[in-house]
Amino acid sequence: MEKESFNYMISSNDRVNTTANQIYYDIDFGGLSSQHGDYKIEVVNCIVNGSVLEELGFIMLVCENFHDDGVFCRNLLNSNECVICTIPTNLDVLMSSGGVVFKSSNCRVSKRIRFKFLLPDFTPPVSNTDINIGGVETRWLLTLRMTPI
């Protein structure tokens, strides 16, 4: 019998580095009061506000120090980084579909993870050019389904 899953939401507003118009979002994840420490995490979706350059086609939300397993863009990302989702930059959509699944261990203990956007060529975006357009900060909301292992 599979253990009961629950939804967990992370927002760019949860970041601890609070300077405006960031391209990195440091977030304290974990500290779950559960008997379980390890989780299978499935990305349900991610939605972004409209302050992303539409001509990019898509943008990737990547996270450092979140996953424990899987191979994520070998030779393009460091081993501690994984692509959480790709988000079309068509201003009518700006929502990813799910499908990425990974394991995260020891979620009872709080740990600092870093979300960041990457452009289609795996380079960081430029604030006020690619994201944070017109001084309007790029905001996002990520929905995860977490299942204890």
mmCIF file of the C-alpha atoms, coordinates in Angstrom:
data_MODEL
# 
_entry.id   MODEL 
# 
loop_
_atom_site.group_PDB 
_atom_site.id 
_atom_site.type_symbol 
_atom_site.label_atom_id 
_atom_site.label_alt_id 
_atom_site.label_comp_id 
_atom_site.label_asym_id 
_atom_site.label_entity_id 
_atom_site.label_seq_id 
_atom_site.pdbx_PDB_ins_code 
_atom_site.Cartn_x 
_atom_site.Cartn_y 
_atom_site.Cartn_z 
_atom_site.occupancy 
_atom_site.B_iso_or_equiv 
_atom_site.pdbx_formal_charge 
_atom_site.auth_seq_id 
_atom_site.auth_comp_id 
_atom_site.auth_asym_id 
_atom_site.auth_atom_id 
_atom_site.pdbx_PDB_model_num 
ATOM 1   C CA . MET A 1 1   ? 0.000  0.000  0.000   1.00 0.00 ? 1   MET A CA 1 
ATOM 2   C CA . GLU A 1 2   ? 1.408  3.412  -0.999  1.00 0.00 ? 2   GLU A CA 1 
ATOM 3   C CA . LYS A 1 3   ? 1.788  5.921  1.780   1.00 0.00 ? 3   LYS A CA 1 
ATOM 4   C CA . GLU A 1 4   ? -0.402 8.995  1.639   1.00 0.00 ? 4   GLU A CA 1 
ATOM 5   C CA . SER A 1 5   ? 0.873  11.780 -0.581  1.00 0.00 ? 5   SER A CA 1 
ATOM 6   C CA . PHE A 1 6   ? 0.367  15.463 0.045   1.00 0.00 ? 6   PHE A CA 1 
ATOM 7   C CA . ASN A 1 7   ? 0.852  18.653 -1.933  1.00 0.00 ? 7   ASN A CA 1 
ATOM 8   C CA . TYR A 1 8   ? 3.625  21.029 -0.931  1.00 0.00 ? 8   TYR A CA 1 
ATOM 9   C CA . MET A 1 9   ? 3.897  24.519 -2.382  1.00 0.00 ? 9   MET A CA 1 
ATOM 10  C CA . ILE A 1 10  ? 7.030  26.628 -2.637  1.00 0.00 ? 10  ILE A CA 1 
ATOM 11  C CA . SER A 1 11  ? 6.909  30.243 -3.752  1.00 0.00 ? 11  SER A CA 1 
ATOM 12  C CA . SER A 1 12  ? 9.545  32.751 -4.765  1.00 0.00 ? 12  SER A CA 1 
ATOM 13  C CA . ASN A 1 13  ? 8.107  34.780 -1.865  1.00 0.00 ? 13  ASN A CA 1 
ATOM 14  C CA . ASP A 1 14  ? 9.501  32.123 0.512   1.00 0.00 ? 14  ASP A CA 1 
ATOM 15  C CA . ARG A 1 15  ? 13.075 33.107 -0.258  1.00 0.00 ? 15  ARG A CA 1 
ATOM 16  C CA . VAL A 1 16  ? 15.439 34.255 2.469   1.00 0.00 ? 16  VAL A CA 1 
ATOM 17  C CA . ASN A 1 17  ? 17.503 36.483 0.152   1.00 0.00 ? 17  ASN A CA 1 
ATOM 18  C CA . THR A 1 18  ? 15.008 39.332 -0.042  1.00 0.00 ? 18  THR A CA 1 
ATOM 19  C CA . THR A 1 19  ? 16.730 41.877 -2.279  1.00 0.00 ? 19  THR A CA 1 
ATOM 20  C CA . ALA A 1 20  ? 14.346 42.826 -5.094  1.00 0.00 ? 20  ALA A CA 1 
ATOM 21  C CA . ASN A 1 21  ? 14.670 41.466 -8.650  1.00 0.00 ? 21  ASN A CA 1 
ATOM 22  C CA . GLN A 1 22  ? 16.626 38.338 -7.764  1.00 0.00 ? 22  GLN A CA 1 
ATOM 23  C CA . ILE A 1 23  ? 17.747 35.687 -10.222 1.00 0.00 ? 23  ILE A CA 1 
ATOM 24  C CA . TYR A 1 24  ? 18.456 33.267 -7.321  1.00 0.00 ? 24  TYR A CA 1 
ATOM 25  C CA . TYR A 1 25  ? 15.923 32.207 -4.717  1.00 0.00 ? 25  TYR A CA 1 
ATOM 26  C CA . ASP A 1 26  ? 17.439 30.712 -1.542  1.00 0.00 ? 26  ASP A CA 1 
ATOM 27  C CA . ILE A 1 27  ? 14.732 28.824 0.331   1.00 0.00 ? 27  ILE A CA 1 
ATOM 28  C CA . ASP A 1 28  ? 14.799 26.825 3.551   1.00 0.00 ? 28  ASP A CA 1 
ATOM 29  C CA . PHE A 1 29  ? 13.118 23.506 2.749   1.00 0.00 ? 29  PHE A CA 1 
ATOM 30  C CA . GLY A 1 30  ? 12.298 20.662 5.092   1.00 0.00 ? 30  GLY A CA 1 
ATOM 31  C CA . GLY A 1 31  ? 11.754 20.619 8.808   1.00 0.00 ? 31  GLY A CA 1 
ATOM 32  C CA . LEU A 1 32  ? 8.745  18.390 8.153   1.00 0.00 ? 32  LEU A CA 1 
ATOM 33  C CA . SER A 1 33  ? 7.170  17.064 11.337  1.00 0.00 ? 33  SER A CA 1 
ATOM 34  C CA . SER A 1 34  ? 6.646  13.557 10.068  1.00 0.00 ? 34  SER A CA 1 
ATOM 35  C CA . GLN A 1 35  ? 7.851  10.099 10.957  1.00 0.00 ? 35  GLN A CA 1 
ATOM 36  C CA . HIS A 1 36  ? 9.181  9.889  7.411   1.00 0.00 ? 36  HIS A CA 1 
ATOM 37  C CA . GLY A 1 37  ? 12.450 11.486 6.344   1.00 0.00 ? 37  GLY A CA 1 
ATOM 38  C CA . ASP A 1 38  ? 12.719 10.477 2.677   1.00 0.00 ? 38  ASP A CA 1 
ATOM 39  C CA . TYR A 1 39  ? 10.236 11.451 -0.019  1.00 0.00 ? 39  TYR A CA 1 
ATOM 40  C CA . LYS A 1 40  ? 9.489  10.811 -3.640  1.00 0.00 ? 40  LYS A CA 1 
ATOM 41  C CA . ILE A 1 41  ? 8.791  14.271 -5.049  1.00 0.00 ? 41  ILE A CA 1 
ATOM 42  C CA . GLU A 1 42  ? 6.784  14.806 -8.207  1.00 0.00 ? 42  GLU A CA 1 
ATOM 43  C CA . VAL A 1 43  ? 6.494  18.225 -9.823  1.00 0.00 ? 43  VAL A CA 1 
ATOM 44  C CA . VAL A 1 44  ? 2.804  18.949 -10.416 1.00 0.00 ? 44  VAL A CA 1 
ATOM 45  C CA . ASN A 1 45  ? 3.238  22.390 -12.008 1.00 0.00 ? 45  ASN A CA 1 
ATOM 46  C CA . CYS A 1 46  ? 4.834  25.788 -11.743 1.00 0.00 ? 46  CYS A CA 1 
ATOM 47  C CA . ILE A 1 47  ? 3.213  29.086 -12.630 1.00 0.00 ? 47  ILE A CA 1 
ATOM 48  C CA . VAL A 1 48  ? 5.076  32.336 -13.301 1.00 0.00 ? 48  VAL A CA 1 
ATOM 49  C CA . ASN A 1 49  ? 3.826  35.906 -13.498 1.00 0.00 ? 49  ASN A CA 1 
ATOM 50  C CA . GLY A 1 50  ? 4.171  37.790 -16.781 1.00 0.00 ? 50  GLY A CA 1 
ATOM 51  C CA . SER A 1 51  ? 7.551  39.450 -16.280 1.00 0.00 ? 51  SER A CA 1 
ATOM 52  C CA . VAL A 1 52  ? 9.549  37.039 -18.474 1.00 0.00 ? 52  VAL A CA 1 
ATOM 53  C CA . LEU A 1 53  ? 10.812 37.755 -22.000 1.00 0.00 ? 53  LEU A CA 1 
ATOM 54  C CA . GLU A 1 54  ? 8.291  36.084 -24.306 1.00 0.00 ? 54  GLU A CA 1 
ATOM 55  C CA . GLU A 1 55  ? 10.795 35.626 -27.154 1.00 0.00 ? 55  GLU A CA 1 
ATOM 56  C CA . LEU A 1 56  ? 12.781 33.076 -25.097 1.00 0.00 ? 56  LEU A CA 1 
ATOM 57  C CA . GLY A 1 57  ? 10.284 30.335 -25.961 1.00 0.00 ? 57  GLY A CA 1 
ATOM 58  C CA . PHE A 1 58  ? 10.770 28.674 -22.589 1.00 0.00 ? 58  PHE A CA 1 
ATOM 59  C CA . ILE A 1 59  ? 12.694 29.106 -19.384 1.00 0.00 ? 59  ILE A CA 1 
ATOM 60  C CA . MET A 1 60  ? 13.849 26.415 -16.926 1.00 0.00 ? 60  MET A CA 1 
ATOM 61  C CA . LEU A 1 61  ? 13.459 26.437 -13.161 1.00 0.00 ? 61  LEU A CA 1 
ATOM 62  C CA . VAL A 1 62  ? 16.467 24.601 -11.712 1.00 0.00 ? 62  VAL A CA 1 
ATOM 63  C CA . CYS A 1 63  ? 17.223 23.742 -8.103  1.00 0.00 ? 63  CYS A CA 1 
ATOM 64  C CA . GLU A 1 64  ? 20.465 23.070 -6.240  1.00 0.00 ? 64  GLU A CA 1 
ATOM 65  C CA . ASN A 1 65  ? 20.767 20.623 -3.324  1.00 0.00 ? 65  ASN A CA 1 
ATOM 66  C CA . PHE A 1 66  ? 17.200 19.321 -3.527  1.00 0.00 ? 66  PHE A CA 1 
ATOM 67  C CA . HIS A 1 67  ? 17.398 15.930 -5.262  1.00 0.00 ? 67  HIS A CA 1 
ATOM 68  C CA . ASP A 1 68  ? 19.247 12.756 -4.299  1.00 0.00 ? 68  ASP A CA 1 
ATOM 69  C CA . ASP A 1 69  ? 18.897 10.612 -7.381  1.00 0.00 ? 69  ASP A CA 1 
ATOM 70  C CA . GLY A 1 70  ? 18.480 10.711 -11.126 1.00 0.00 ? 70  GLY A CA 1 
ATOM 71  C CA . VAL A 1 71  ? 20.565 12.128 -13.929 1.00 0.00 ? 71  VAL A CA 1 
ATOM 72  C CA . PHE A 1 72  ? 19.674 15.660 -14.871 1.00 0.00 ? 72  PHE A CA 1 
ATOM 73  C CA . CYS A 1 73  ? 21.274 17.190 -17.987 1.00 0.00 ? 73  CYS A CA 1 
ATOM 74  C CA . ARG A 1 74  ? 24.669 15.561 -17.582 1.00 0.00 ? 74  ARG A CA 1 
ATOM 75  C CA . ASN A 1 75  ? 27.505 17.862 -18.704 1.00 0.00 ? 75  ASN A CA 1 
ATOM 76  C CA . LEU A 1 76  ? 25.139 20.859 -18.656 1.00 0.00 ? 76  LEU A CA 1 
ATOM 77  C CA . LEU A 1 77  ? 24.355 21.079 -14.933 1.00 0.00 ? 77  LEU A CA 1 
ATOM 78  C CA . ASN A 1 78  ? 26.363 20.267 -11.821 1.00 0.00 ? 78  ASN A CA 1 
ATOM 79  C CA . SER A 1 79  ? 25.554 16.999 -10.054 1.00 0.00 ? 79  SER A CA 1 
ATOM 80  C CA . ASN A 1 80  ? 23.774 18.912 -7.254  1.00 0.00 ? 80  ASN A CA 1 
ATOM 81  C CA . GLU A 1 81  ? 21.413 20.650 -9.736  1.00 0.00 ? 81  GLU A CA 1 
ATOM 82  C CA . CYS A 1 82  ? 18.205 19.351 -11.298 1.00 0.00 ? 82  CYS A CA 1 
ATOM 83  C CA . VAL A 1 83  ? 15.702 20.814 -13.712 1.00 0.00 ? 83  VAL A CA 1 
ATOM 84  C CA . ILE A 1 84  ? 12.453 21.163 -11.785 1.00 0.00 ? 84  ILE A CA 1 
ATOM 85  C CA . CYS A 1 85  ? 10.386 22.233 -14.797 1.00 0.00 ? 85  CYS A CA 1 
ATOM 86  C CA . THR A 1 86  ? 10.357 24.047 -18.092 1.00 0.00 ? 86  THR A CA 1 
ATOM 87  C CA . ILE A 1 87  ? 7.920  26.915 -18.462 1.00 0.00 ? 87  ILE A CA 1 
ATOM 88  C CA . PRO A 1 88  ? 6.736  28.234 -21.827 1.00 0.00 ? 88  PRO A CA 1 
ATOM 89  C CA . THR A 1 89  ? 7.166  31.992 -22.023 1.00 0.00 ? 89  THR A CA 1 
ATOM 90  C CA . ASN A 1 90  ? 4.060  32.507 -24.130 1.00 0.00 ? 90  ASN A CA 1 
ATOM 91  C CA . LEU A 1 91  ? 2.351  35.193 -22.050 1.00 0.00 ? 91  LEU A CA 1 
ATOM 92  C CA . ASP A 1 92  ? -0.981 33.371 -22.451 1.00 0.00 ? 92  ASP A CA 1 
ATOM 93  C CA . VAL A 1 93  ? 0.370  30.266 -20.672 1.00 0.00 ? 93  VAL A CA 1 
ATOM 94  C CA . LEU A 1 94  ? 3.344  30.730 -18.288 1.00 0.00 ? 94  LEU A CA 1 
ATOM 95  C CA . MET A 1 95  ? 2.598  27.411 -16.567 1.00 0.00 ? 95  MET A CA 1 
ATOM 96  C CA . SER A 1 96  ? 4.633  24.231 -16.694 1.00 0.00 ? 96  SER A CA 1 
ATOM 97  C CA . SER A 1 97  ? 3.303  20.732 -16.872 1.00 0.00 ? 97  SER A CA 1 
ATOM 98  C CA . GLY A 1 98  ? 4.506  18.156 -14.383 1.00 0.00 ? 98  GLY A CA 1 
ATOM 99  C CA . GLY A 1 99  ? 6.375  14.947 -14.887 1.00 0.00 ? 99  GLY A CA 1 
ATOM 100 C CA . VAL A 1 100 ? 9.719  15.425 -13.155 1.00 0.00 ? 100 VAL A CA 1 
ATOM 101 C CA . VAL A 1 101 ? 10.142 12.940 -10.280 1.00 0.00 ? 101 VAL A CA 1 
ATOM 102 C CA . PHE A 1 102 ? 13.067 12.647 -7.882  1.00 0.00 ? 102 PHE A CA 1 
ATOM 103 C CA . LYS A 1 103 ? 13.951 11.562 -4.354  1.00 0.00 ? 103 LYS A CA 1 
ATOM 104 C CA . SER A 1 104 ? 14.854 13.925 -1.528  1.00 0.00 ? 104 SER A CA 1 
ATOM 105 C CA . SER A 1 105 ? 16.277 12.511 1.699   1.00 0.00 ? 105 SER A CA 1 
ATOM 106 C CA . ASN A 1 106 ? 16.164 13.635 5.300   1.00 0.00 ? 106 ASN A CA 1 
ATOM 107 C CA . CYS A 1 107 ? 13.343 16.140 4.860   1.00 0.00 ? 107 CYS A CA 1 
ATOM 108 C CA . ARG A 1 108 ? 12.782 16.243 8.616   1.00 0.00 ? 108 ARG A CA 1 
ATOM 109 C CA . VAL A 1 109 ? 15.865 18.462 8.767   1.00 0.00 ? 109 VAL A CA 1 
ATOM 110 C CA . SER A 1 110 ? 15.703 21.961 7.316   1.00 0.00 ? 110 SER A CA 1 
ATOM 111 C CA . LYS A 1 111 ? 18.159 22.586 4.475   1.00 0.00 ? 111 LYS A CA 1 
ATOM 112 C CA . ARG A 1 112 ? 18.874 25.552 2.256   1.00 0.00 ? 112 ARG A CA 1 
ATOM 113 C CA . ILE A 1 113 ? 18.098 24.936 -1.398  1.00 0.00 ? 113 ILE A CA 1 
ATOM 114 C CA . ARG A 1 114 ? 18.547 27.381 -4.266  1.00 0.00 ? 114 ARG A CA 1 
ATOM 115 C CA . PHE A 1 115 ? 16.110 27.830 -7.127  1.00 0.00 ? 115 PHE A CA 1 
ATOM 116 C CA . LYS A 1 116 ? 17.189 29.717 -10.217 1.00 0.00 ? 116 LYS A CA 1 
ATOM 117 C CA . PHE A 1 117 ? 16.026 30.248 -13.752 1.00 0.00 ? 117 PHE A CA 1 
ATOM 118 C CA . LEU A 1 118 ? 18.131 29.203 -16.710 1.00 0.00 ? 118 LEU A CA 1 
ATOM 119 C CA . LEU A 1 119 ? 17.666 30.199 -20.329 1.00 0.00 ? 119 LEU A CA 1 
ATOM 120 C CA . PRO A 1 120 ? 17.243 27.568 -23.082 1.00 0.00 ? 120 PRO A CA 1 
ATOM 121 C CA . ASP A 1 121 ? 21.034 27.549 -23.583 1.00 0.00 ? 121 ASP A CA 1 
ATOM 122 C CA . PHE A 1 122 ? 21.562 26.809 -19.842 1.00 0.00 ? 122 PHE A CA 1 
ATOM 123 C CA . THR A 1 123 ? 22.934 30.274 -19.078 1.00 0.00 ? 123 THR A CA 1 
ATOM 124 C CA . PRO A 1 124 ? 21.606 32.493 -16.265 1.00 0.00 ? 124 PRO A CA 1 
ATOM 125 C CA . PRO A 1 125 ? 19.027 35.110 -17.235 1.00 0.00 ? 125 PRO A CA 1 
ATOM 126 C CA . VAL A 1 126 ? 19.785 38.803 -17.092 1.00 0.00 ? 126 VAL A CA 1 
ATOM 127 C CA . SER A 1 127 ? 17.594 40.720 -14.676 1.00 0.00 ? 127 SER A CA 1 
ATOM 128 C CA . ASN A 1 128 ? 15.473 43.404 -16.392 1.00 0.00 ? 128 ASN A CA 1 
ATOM 129 C CA . THR A 1 129 ? 16.192 41.813 -19.799 1.00 0.00 ? 129 THR A CA 1 
ATOM 130 C CA . ASP A 1 130 ? 15.127 38.143 -19.597 1.00 0.00 ? 130 ASP A CA 1 
ATOM 131 C CA . ILE A 1 131 ? 13.283 38.173 -16.264 1.00 0.00 ? 131 ILE A CA 1 
ATOM 132 C CA . ASN A 1 132 ? 12.144 40.952 -13.900 1.00 0.00 ? 132 ASN A CA 1 
ATOM 133 C CA . ILE A 1 133 ? 11.018 42.881 -16.998 1.00 0.00 ? 133 ILE A CA 1 
ATOM 134 C CA . GLY A 1 134 ? 10.305 46.558 -16.479 1.00 0.00 ? 134 GLY A CA 1 
ATOM 135 C CA . GLY A 1 135 ? 11.246 46.341 -12.808 1.00 0.00 ? 135 GLY A CA 1 
ATOM 136 C CA . VAL A 1 136 ? 8.346  43.945 -12.138 1.00 0.00 ? 136 VAL A CA 1 
ATOM 137 C CA . GLU A 1 137 ? 9.844  41.080 -10.201 1.00 0.00 ? 137 GLU A CA 1 
ATOM 138 C CA . THR A 1 138 ? 9.416  37.619 -11.698 1.00 0.00 ? 138 THR A CA 1 
ATOM 139 C CA . ARG A 1 139 ? 7.357  35.622 -9.201  1.00 0.00 ? 139 ARG A CA 1 
ATOM 140 C CA . TRP A 1 140 ? 6.617  31.902 -9.287  1.00 0.00 ? 140 TRP A CA 1 
ATOM 141 C CA . LEU A 1 141 ? 4.647  29.251 -7.422  1.00 0.00 ? 141 LEU A CA 1 
ATOM 142 C CA . LEU A 1 142 ? 5.719  25.594 -7.551  1.00 0.00 ? 142 LEU A CA 1 
ATOM 143 C CA . THR A 1 143 ? 3.368  22.741 -6.592  1.00 0.00 ? 143 THR A CA 1 
ATOM 144 C CA . LEU A 1 144 ? 4.932  19.422 -5.605  1.00 0.00 ? 144 LEU A CA 1 
ATOM 145 C CA . ARG A 1 145 ? 3.363  16.080 -4.682  1.00 0.00 ? 145 ARG A CA 1 
ATOM 146 C CA . MET A 1 146 ? 5.342  14.488 -1.874  1.00 0.00 ? 146 MET A CA 1 
ATOM 147 C CA . THR A 1 147 ? 5.048  10.783 -1.072  1.00 0.00 ? 147 THR A CA 1 
ATOM 148 C CA . PRO A 1 148 ? 6.881  9.311  1.914   1.00 0.00 ? 148 PRO A CA 1 
ATOM 149 C CA . ILE A 1 149 ? 9.280  6.511  1.069   1.00 0.00 ? 149 ILE A CA 1 
# 
